[in-house]
């Protein structure tokens, strides 16, 4: 568990799978572009339980770390943050996050990303974390830059929005300073 001023980041657990399923489905249109793979494997509550079980196992194997973002005051689930594709030989991993629509605009992403980056760098001893962000995703670019991620460049034809539309991605990274 990771605690900030307003948030608690909790590792995935079956305790909040139903809340995640309901909120993720209610935010489906908003998530189609950049979380289409997750949408494709969480169409039902049962599929979502299997998805959570896989993510919990991934955490136990140190292959990825998946957290729900909760409001500290109410314990309400407001988003997701994770690091995956971990290469322990560096060590590095790819970070992804989102805040559900009803909670956007409150700078929760900034707070969660700073705390989670600290967790990755200090507790997991990673040297590099990175994010791929679509050029039209202005909000995510602002969050990355505010949290001191460096823009590294453009990855041409790197992702398929909705698993169909080929698009470029911007690469942002945060590296451990000596």
C-alpha positions as a Markdown table, in Angstrom:
| # | Residue | x | y | z |
|---|---|---|---|---|
| 1 | Unk | 0.0 | 0.0 | 0.0 |
| 2 | Unk | 1.2 | 3.5 | -0.9 |
| 3 | Unk | -0.2 | 6.5 | 0.9 |
| 4 | Unk | -0.2 | 10.2 | -0.2 |
| 5 | Unk | -2.0 | 13.3 | 1.2 |
| 6 | Unk | -5.3 | 12.4 | -0.5 |
| 7 | Unk | -4.9 | 8.9 | -1.9 |
| 8 | Unk | -4.2 | 5.3 | -1.1 |
| 9 | Unk | -2.7 | 3.1 | -3.8 |
| 10 | Unk | -3.6 | -0.5 | -3.1 |
| 11 | Unk | -2.2 | -3.6 | -4.9 |
| 12 | Unk | -4.9 | -5.4 | -7.0 |
| 13 | Unk | -7.1 | -7.6 | -4.8 |
| 14 | Unk | -10.4 | -9.4 | -5.4 |
| 15 | Unk | -11.8 | -7.1 | -2.7 |
| 16 | Unk | -12.4 | -4.4 | -5.3 |
| 17 | Unk | -12.8 | -6.3 | -8.5 |
| 18 | Unk | -16.6 | -5.6 | -8.7 |
| 19 | Unk | -16.1 | -1.8 | -8.2 |
| 20 | Unk | -13.3 | -1.8 | -10.8 |
| 21 | Unk | -15.5 | -3.7 | -13.3 |
| 22 | Unk | -18.5 | -1.4 | -12.9 |
| 23 | Unk | -16.5 | 1.8 | -13.1 |
| 24 | Unk | -14.3 | 0.5 | -16.0 |
| 25 | Unk | -17.4 | -0.4 | -18.0 |
| 26 | Unk | -19.0 | 3.0 | -17.2 |
| 27 | Unk | -15.8 | 4.6 | -18.6 |
| 28 | Unk | -15.6 | 2.3 | -21.6 |
| 29 | Unk | -15.8 | 5.0 | -24.3 |
| 30 | Unk | -13.1 | 7.1 | -22.6 |
| 31 | Unk | -10.8 | 4.1 | -22.3 |
| 32 | Unk | -11.2 | 2.6 | -25.7 |
| 33 | Unk | -8.2 | 4.3 | -27.3 |
| 34 | Unk | -5.5 | 3.4 | -24.8 |
| 35 | Unk | -6.8 | 0.6 | -22.6 |
| 36 | Unk | -8.6 | -1.4 | -25.4 |
| 37 | Unk | -6.7 | -4.6 | -24.5 |
| 38 | Unk | -7.9 | -4.3 | -20.9 |
| 39 | Unk | -11.4 | -3.7 | -22.1 |
| 40 | Unk | -11.3 | -6.8 | -24.3 |
| 41 | Unk | -10.6 | -9.0 | -21.3 |
| 42 | Unk | -12.9 | -7.4 | -18.8 |
| 43 | Unk | -16.2 | -7.5 | -20.6 |
| 44 | Unk | -17.9 | -9.5 | -17.8 |
| 45 | Unk | -17.4 | -9.6 | -14.1 |
| 46 | Unk | -16.1 | -13.2 | -14.4 |
| 47 | Unk | -13.5 | -12.1 | -17.0 |
| 48 | Unk | -12.6 | -9.2 | -14.8 |
| 49 | Unk | -12.0 | -11.6 | -11.9 |
| 50 | Unk | -9.7 | -13.7 | -14.1 |
| 51 | Unk | -7.9 | -10.5 | -15.2 |
| 52 | Unk | -7.3 | -9.5 | -11.6 |
| 53 | Unk | -6.1 | -12.9 | -10.7 |
| 54 | Unk | -3.5 | -12.8 | -13.5 |
| 55 | Unk | -2.4 | -9.3 | -12.3 |
| 56 | Unk | -2.1 | -10.5 | -8.7 |
| 57 | Unk | 0.0 | -13.5 | -9.8 |
| 58 | Unk | 2.1 | -11.1 | -11.9 |
| 59 | Unk | 2.8 | -9.1 | -8.8 |
| 60 | Unk | 3.7 | -12.2 | -6.8 |
| 61 | Unk | 6.2 | -13.1 | -9.5 |
| 62 | Unk | 7.7 | -9.6 | -9.7 |
| 63 | Unk | 6.6 | -9.3 | -13.4 |
| 64 | Unk | 4.4 | -6.3 | -12.9 |
| 65 | Unk | 2.8 | -4.3 | -10.2 |
| 66 | Unk | -0.9 | -3.2 | -10.5 |
| 67 | Unk | -2.6 | -0.9 | -8.1 |
| 68 | Unk | -6.0 | 0.7 | -7.6 |
| 69 | Unk | -6.1 | 4.4 | -6.8 |
| 70 | Unk | -8.5 | 5.2 | -3.9 |
| 71 | Unk | -9.6 | 8.4 | -2.2 |
| 72 | Unk | -8.2 | 8.3 | 1.3 |
| 73 | Unk | -11.3 | 10.0 | 2.8 |
| 74 | Unk | -13.9 | 7.6 | 1.4 |
| 75 | Unk | -12.0 | 4.5 | 0.2 |
| 76 | Unk | -13.6 | 5.0 | -3.2 |
| 77 | Unk | -11.8 | 3.6 | -6.2 |
| 78 | Unk | -10.9 | 6.4 | -8.6 |
| 79 | Unk | -8.3 | 4.9 | -11.0 |
| 80 | Unk | -5.5 | 2.6 | -11.8 |
| 81 | Unk | -1.7 | 2.7 | -11.9 |
| 82 | Unk | 0.7 | 0.0 | -12.9 |
| 83 | Unk | 4.2 | -0.9 | -14.1 |
| 84 | Unk | 4.6 | -3.9 | -16.4 |
| 85 | Unk | 7.0 | -5.3 | -19.0 |
| 86 | Unk | 9.6 | -5.2 | -16.3 |
| 87 | Unk | 13.2 | -6.0 | -17.4 |
| 88 | Unk | 15.0 | -6.7 | -14.2 |
| 89 | Unk | 18.4 | -6.8 | -16.0 |
| 90 | Unk | 18.3 | -3.0 | -16.2 |
| 91 | Unk | 15.9 | -2.7 | -14.1 |
| 92 | Unk | 13.1 | -0.8 | -16.0 |
| 93 | Unk | 9.4 | -1.0 | -16.7 |
| 94 | Unk | 6.5 | 0.6 | -18.5 |
| 95 | Unk | 4.1 | 2.7 | -16.5 |
| 96 | Unk | 0.4 | 3.2 | -17.2 |
| 97 | Unk | -2.3 | 5.0 | -15.3 |
| 98 | Unk | -5.8 | 6.5 | -15.6 |
| 99 | Unk | -8.3 | 8.3 | -13.4 |
| 100 | Unk | -12.0 | 7.5 | -13.9 |
| 101 | Unk | -13.9 | 10.4 | -15.6 |
| 102 | Unk | -15.9 | 11.4 | -12.5 |
| 103 | Unk | -12.7 | 12.2 | -10.7 |
| 104 | Unk | -10.7 | 13.9 | -13.5 |
| 105 | Unk | -9.5 | 17.4 | -13.1 |
| 106 | Unk | -8.5 | 17.1 | -9.4 |
| 107 | Unk | -4.8 | 16.4 | -10.0 |
| 108 | Unk | -5.1 | 12.9 | -8.6 |
| 109 | Unk | -2.9 | 11.6 | -11.5 |
| 110 | Unk | -0.1 | 13.9 | -10.4 |
| 111 | Unk | -0.2 | 12.7 | -6.8 |
| 112 | Unk | -0.5 | 9.0 | -7.7 |
| 113 | Unk | 2.3 | 9.2 | -10.3 |
| 114 | Unk | 4.7 | 10.9 | -8.0 |
| 115 | Unk | 4.1 | 8.3 | -5.2 |
| 116 | Unk | 4.1 | 5.3 | -7.6 |
| 117 | Unk | 7.3 | 6.5 | -9.3 |
| 118 | Unk | 8.9 | 6.8 | -5.8 |
| 119 | Unk | 7.8 | 3.3 | -5.0 |
| 120 | Unk | 9.3 | 1.9 | -8.3 |
| 121 | Unk | 12.6 | 3.8 | -7.8 |
| 122 | Unk | 13.1 | 3.3 | -4.1 |
| 123 | Unk | 11.3 | 0.1 | -3.0 |
| 124 | Unk | 11.6 | -1.8 | -6.3 |
| 125 | Unk | 15.0 | -0.3 | -7.0 |
| 126 | Unk | 14.3 | 0.4 | -10.7 |
| 127 | Unk | 16.6 | 2.7 | -12.6 |
| 128 | Unk | 14.2 | 3.6 | -15.4 |
| 129 | Unk | 10.5 | 3.9 | -15.7 |
| 130 | Unk | 8.8 | 5.1 | -18.9 |
| 131 | Unk | 5.4 | 5.9 | -20.4 |
| 132 | Unk | 4.2 | 5.9 | -23.9 |
| 133 | Unk | 1.7 | 8.7 | -24.5 |
| 134 | Unk | -0.3 | 9.5 | -27.6 |
| 135 | Unk | 0.5 | 12.9 | -29.1 |
| 136 | Unk | -3.2 | 14.0 | -28.7 |
| 137 | Unk | -3.3 | 13.0 | -25.0 |
| 138 | Unk | -2.6 | 16.5 | -23.7 |
| 139 | Unk | -3.6 | 15.7 | -20.1 |
| 140 | Unk | -1.2 | 12.7 | -19.8 |
| 141 | Unk | 1.7 | 14.7 | -21.3 |
| 142 | Unk | 1.1 | 17.4 | -18.7 |
| 143 | Unk | 1.1 | 14.9 | -15.9 |
| 144 | Unk | 4.3 | 13.3 | -17.2 |
| 145 | Unk | 6.1 | 16.7 | -17.5 |
| 146 | Unk | 4.8 | 17.9 | -14.1 |
| 147 | Unk | 6.2 | 14.7 | -12.5 |
| 148 | Unk | 9.6 | 15.4 | -14.1 |
| 149 | Unk | 9.5 | 12.7 | -16.7 |
| 150 | Unk | 11.7 | 13.6 | -19.6 |
| 151 | Unk | 10.5 | 13.6 | -23.2 |
| 152 | Unk | 12.8 | 11.2 | -25.2 |
| 153 | Unk | 11.2 | 11.1 | -28.6 |
| 154 | Unk | 8.6 | 9.9 | -31.0 |
| 155 | Unk | 7.9 | 6.2 | -31.6 |
| 156 | Unk | 6.5 | 6.0 | -35.1 |
| 157 | Unk | 3.6 | 3.5 | -35.6 |
| 158 | Unk | 4.0 | 2.1 | -32.1 |
| 159 | Unk | 0.4 | 1.4 | -30.9 |
| 160 | Unk | -3.0 | 0.5 | -32.2 |
| 161 | Unk | -5.8 | 2.6 | -30.8 |
| 162 | Unk | -8.9 | 0.4 | -30.2 |
| 163 | Unk | -6.6 | -2.4 | -31.5 |
| 164 | Unk | -7.1 | -1.1 | -35.0 |
| 165 | Unk | -5.8 | 2.4 | -35.7 |
| 166 | Unk | -2.0 | 2.6 | -36.0 |
| 167 | Unk | -0.7 | 5.6 | -34.2 |
| 168 | Unk | 2.6 | 7.2 | -33.0 |
| 169 | Unk | 3.5 | 7.4 | -29.3 |
| 170 | Unk | 5.6 | 9.9 | -27.4 |
| 171 | Unk | 8.2 | 8.3 | -25.1 |
| 172 | Unk | 8.6 | 9.9 | -21.6 |
| 173 | Unk | 11.0 | 8.5 | -19.0 |
| 174 | Unk | 12.1 | 9.0 | -15.5 |
| 175 | Unk | 15.6 | 7.7 | -14.5 |
| 176 | Unk | 17.3 | 7.4 | -11.2 |
| 177 | Unk | 19.8 | 10.2 | -10.8 |
| 178 | Unk | 23.2 | 9.4 | -9.4 |
